[in-house]
């Protein structure tokens, strides 16, 4: 297991979709950063994936994973941990989510932390992380890192609001 520290380098990823001429286009963004309480951005990445698979209920990873892999292939600088917008485990322990499928497809295995904004029906409040004064938690699951450690890290990420500053940053980058 890896110990989450300010010295590690993190790669946070996000994907936004839009329809163009009857096809779904994905705009993928990534940010390499260091630091937990204060994020130091080291690099930003963007790519576009054309003709993305349609959404399938319960099979979200089939649509999103090729997009994430396309961006990861562009990153030549080292990073220690991947952070995604979504679940690693849909039930917290064994029902694979996007992060688990991504982990399985990586040749160079990196720990993955999933930060989900909405509660999936099979996830318990044990995975909730409350930030700021929000009435709604984030849900954190992980692979290659102890979940309690991942939750603690997400609770300490820079920003006073429910959504950490670095999550908002990569989200905006993907919408450009």
Residue pairs with C-beta under 8 A, 6 or more apart in sequence:
1 144
1 145
1 146
1 149
2 8
2 80
2 81
2 111
2 144
2 145
3 149
4 36
4 81
4 145
4 149
4 150
4 152
4 153
5 36
6 34
6 35
6 36
6 37
7 34
8 34
8 80
8 81
9 32
9 33
9 34
9 42
9 77
9 78
9 79
9 80
9 81
10 32
10 33
10 34
10 79
10 80
10 81
10 82
10 83
10 166
11 30
11 31
11 32
11 72
11 75
11 79
11 81
11 82
11 83
11 110
12 30
12 31
12 33
12 82
12 83
12 84
12 166
12 167
12 170
13 28
13 29
13 30
13 68
13 71
13 72
13 82
13 83
13 84
13 85
13 170
14 28
14 29
14 30
14 84
14 85
14 167
14 170
14 171
14 173
14 174
15 26
15 27
15 28
15 29
15 64
15 67
15 68
15 85
15 174
16 26
16 27
16 29
16 171
16 174
16 175
17 24
17 25
17 26
17 27
17 52
18 24
18 25
18 27
19 25
23 50
23 51
23 52
24 51
24 52
24 53
24 54
25 48
25 49
25 50
25 51
25 52
26 48
26 49
26 52
26 67
27 46
27 48
27 174
27 175
27 176
28 46
28 47
28 48
28 49
28 67
28 68
28 70
28 71
28 174
29 44
29 45
29 46
29 71
29 170
29 171
29 173
29 174
29 176
30 44
30 45
30 46
30 71
30 72
30 74
30 75
30 170
31 41
31 43
31 44
31 45
31 166
31 169
31 170
31 173
32 41
32 42
32 43
32 44
32 45
32 75
32 77
32 79
33 39
33 40
33 41
33 42
33 166
34 40
34 42
35 158
36 153
36 156
36 157
36 158
37 156
37 157
37 158
38 158
39 157
39 158
39 165
39 166
39 169
41 166
41 169
42 77
43 75
43 77
44 173
45 71
45 74
45 75
46 71
46 173
46 174
46 176
47 70
47 71
47 74
49 66
49 67
49 70
52 63
52 66
52 67
53 62
53 63
53 66
54 63
55 63
56 62
56 63
60 86
60 98
61 96
61 97
61 98
61 101
61 102
64 86
64 98
65 98
65 101
65 102
65 105
68 84
68 98
68 102
69 102
69 105
72 82
72 106
79 110
80 110
80 111
81 110
81 111
81 112
81 113
81 145
82 102
82 110
82 111
82 112
82 113
83 112
83 113
83 114
83 115
83 167
84 98
84 99
84 102
84 112
84 113
84 114
84 115
85 114
85 115
85 116
85 117
85 167
85 170
85 171
86 97
86 98
86 99
86 114
86 115
86 116
87 97
87 98
87 99
87 114
87 116
87 120
87 123
87 139
87 141
88 97
88 98
88 99
88 100
88 103
88 112
88 113
88 114
88 141
88 142
88 143
89 95
89 96
89 97
89 99
89 100
89 114
89 141
89 143
90 96
90 97
90 120
90 122
90 123
91 120
91 122
91 123
92 122
92 123
92 124
92 126
92 127
92 141
92 147
95 122
97 114
97 120
97 141
98 114
99 112
99 113
99 114
99 141
99 142
99 143
100 112
100 143
102 112
103 109
103 110
103 112
103 143
103 144
109 144
110 144
111 142
111 143
111 144
111 145
112 142
112 143
112 144
112 145
113 140
113 141
113 142
113 145
113 150
113 153
113 154
114 139
114 140
114 141
114 142
115 138
115 139
115 140
115 154
115 164
115 167
116 123
116 138
116 139
116 140
116 141
117 138
117 139
117 163
118 139
119 128
119 137
119 139
120 139
123 139
123 141
125 137
127 139
127 140
127 141
127 147
127 151
128 137
128 138
128 139
129 137
129 138
129 139
129 140
129 151
129 154
129 155
130 137
130 155
131 137
131 138
131 154
131 155
131 159
131 161
131 162
131 163
131 164
132 159
132 160
132 161
132 162
134 161
134 162
136 162
137 162
138 154
138 162
138 163
140 147
140 150
140 151
140 154
141 147
141 150
142 149
142 150
154 164
157 164
157 165
157 166
157 167
158 164
158 165
158 166
159 165
159 166
159 167
159 168
